[in-house]
Amino acid sequence: GSATTNTGATTITGDYGVSPGSSLDMTGVTLTGTPHPTDAVAQQAQRVLTTADLDLQGLSSSALSLTGQNLGGLNLGPGVYSFATSAYLTGTLTLNAQGAANALFVFDIGTTLTTASGPGSAAVQIINPGANDAVYWVVGSAATIGTYTSLEGNILALSPITLQTGATIGCGRALNQTPGPVTMDTNTLSIGCSGVTGEAGSNGLSGGT
């Protein structure tokens, strides 16, 4: 949205852009992809992000409420899951795609998404992958991904996304609308999914949608 900032050495596999803001921080960023500082591609991406956010929120009528539950320790099949307010992850969340094609996981979070900090403190793992799986974190305000969290899926946030030191998104994206920013600190983000078994063809866990 408004800006990106980076501290340390961050690696991004995929494109990297900002719109409508103008500050795209390349300092310390190793990019396998194309930078898009407020160009036509970034502007279109922001429009598509708004549409995607609204469409995914529209699925909430079929959602299973997880309000008040820690996501850590849960083993969930494909579906739409909602939190009336904030969502928190400490421990490991297992997403079981059940070997099905186009398995879709949507987490519709009313306010904030926060994950625990520290090595091994928070992770998302995908088991029994199918073709074209998709995972979306639809966040009503800010997302804070704690230090060394291993997250999977696409974050769509209305407010800032903070990736703290060492946090990774092995298969997915960090996307926010204005005001932003996206703040990074020695992170790895990839739509290549090379470290996520069976998801290399999922287009960064956005397949099937």
Phi, psi and omega in degrees: 000271187275325187188165166233148174225148180220140172238141178078199183257111180246139180245126179238124172253108187134176179282164190214114187213171177217139174191135007272001178292175185238358186259105176247103187280111179263355183298120178078004183264125170261117189244123168254091189156202186235133174281142181227081180277097175056037177261185184297325179294315179295321178297317177294321178300320180294322177295316179294324178300316179299316178297315180298318180300313180294319180296316181292322176297330179293347178278356189294341180296337179257012189281150170265124183285130173244018183307129178087353180262142170284132179292334180298136180090350180277149174237107190244141172271176179305142180163182178248128185235135185237152172233123181296329179233245186269159175235145183224140178234116167227131190097200185247127171264126179255125176253113183262103181286351173061021177070008185273145173289145176063032177296128186240127175240123177233129175246108183261106191248122187297320182236265190251152169245127180226136174242154183291157180253152177114148179306126179076007185281331183209135180203154170241129176235146179248128178240160180049055184294150172245188178279136173064042176293158179218139178224126180230135173250104184261108193248123185289339174222249188259151174242127177239111181261112190294168182303131175065012171297139175251098184258152172232146176109180187254120176271124173242105187239147177276343184229192187303147169247123179244118174257106184284174189311125173080359178292146181230149165239099186287337182208092181156198188217162171240109187232127176222150175275176177294147013274344183075198358268183164260121183247127183238154179207095177056059184245166170234124178231134186210138167263002180282332173062025184296334180263007182244106189305127173082000185249012183300331181264012186269003183056053179066040181057040172238014182287157173077008180234000000 
